[in-house]
Amino acid sequence: MSPASFVQEWLSLIAVAISVGGAAYSFLTARSKANSTRLDAIDERLSSHAERIHEVESELRHLPDKDSVTELKLALAELKGTVGRLDENLGGVARTVARIDEYLLRERGQ
């Protein structure tokens, strides 16, 4: 075997190894780019959802809790009772005013 053929065999083996390595690298990086694109889209959606969740949480902070709603219900029931009593009292006052009005009209007519 001559030194030139020996070098030529090694160079051909190196060329095959480089081409196989290049093909493998291309295959792996192409899938990596596709995955990178998908991950970027997922990251964008996740960021959008995080913003929406933050907005909802900030709105929920301003809403009353169950204890506050219960207190409001009790206060409204108490207010309803108070208004009912006032209505009864005003009915009596209205009847009294009507009687005074009738009396004054009769007295004037005499």
C-alpha positions in Angstrom: 0.0 0.0 0.0 1.4 3.3 -1.1 1.4 6.3 1.2 -0.8 8.2 -1.3 -3.5 5.5 -1.3 -3.3 5.3 2.5 -3.8 9.1 2.8 -6.6 8.9 0.2 -8.4 6.2 2.1 -8.2 8.2 5.3 -9.3 11.3 3.6 -12.3 9.5 2.1 -13.2 8.1 5.6 -12.9 11.6 7.1 -15.1 13.0 4.3 -17.7 10.3 5.0 -17.5 11.0 8.7 -17.9 14.8 8.1 -20.9 14.3 5.8 -22.6 11.9 8.3 -21.9 14.3 11.1 -23.2 17.2 9.0 -26.4 15.2 8.2 -26.9 14.3 11.9 -26.3 17.9 12.9 -28.8 19.2 10.3 -31.4 16.6 11.5 -31.0 17.6 15.1 -30.9 21.3 14.6 -33.9 21.3 12.3 -36.0 19.6 15.0 -34.5 22.0 17.6 -35.7 25.0 15.5 -39.2 23.5 15.1 -39.3 22.9 18.9 -37.9 26.4 19.5 -40.7 27.9 17.4 -43.3 25.9 19.3 -41.8 26.8 22.6 -41.9 30.5 21.7 -45.6 30.3 20.8 -46.3 28.5 24.1 -44.3 31.1 26.0 -46.3 33.9 24.4 -49.6 32.2 25.3 -48.4 31.6 28.8 -47.5 35.2 29.1 -50.9 36.3 27.9 -52.6 34.0 30.4 -50.4 35.3 33.2 -51.5 38.9 32.4 -55.2 37.9 32.3 -54.9 36.0 35.6 -53.2 39.1 37.2 -56.1 41.3 36.0 -58.7 38.9 37.4 -56.9 38.7 40.7 -56.7 42.5 41.0 -60.4 42.8 40.3 -61.2 40.0 42.9 -59.4 42.0 45.6 -62.0 44.7 45.4 -65.0 42.4 45.7 -66.5 41.7 49.2 -65.9 38.4 50.8 -68.7 36.1 52.2 -68.6 37.7 55.6 -69.1 41.2 54.1 -72.0 39.9 52.0 -73.6 38.4 55.1 -73.2 41.7 57.0 -74.8 43.5 54.1 -77.8 41.1 54.1 -78.3 41.6 57.9 -78.1 45.4 57.5 -80.6 45.3 54.7 -83.0 43.2 56.7 -82.7 45.6 59.6 -83.2 48.6 57.3 -86.3 46.9 55.9 -87.8 46.5 59.4 -87.0 50.2 60.2 -88.7 51.4 57.0 -91.7 49.2 57.8 -92.0 50.9 61.2 -91.6 54.3 59.7 -94.4 53.5 57.2 -96.7 52.7 60.1 -95.8 55.9 61.9 -96.2 58.0 58.8 -99.6 56.4 58.2 -100.7 57.7 61.7 -99.3 61.1 61.0 -101.1 61.3 57.7 -104.4 60.4 59.3 -103.8 63.1 62.0 -103.0 65.7 59.4 -106.1 64.8 57.4 -108.2 65.2 60.5 -106.6 68.6 61.3 -107.2 69.7 57.7 -110.9 68.7 57.9 -111.3 70.5 61.2 -109.7 73.7 59.8 -111.9 73.6 56.8 -115.0 73.1 58.9 -114.1 75.9 61.3 -113.5 78.3 58.4 -116.8 77.4 56.9 -118.9 78.3 60.0 
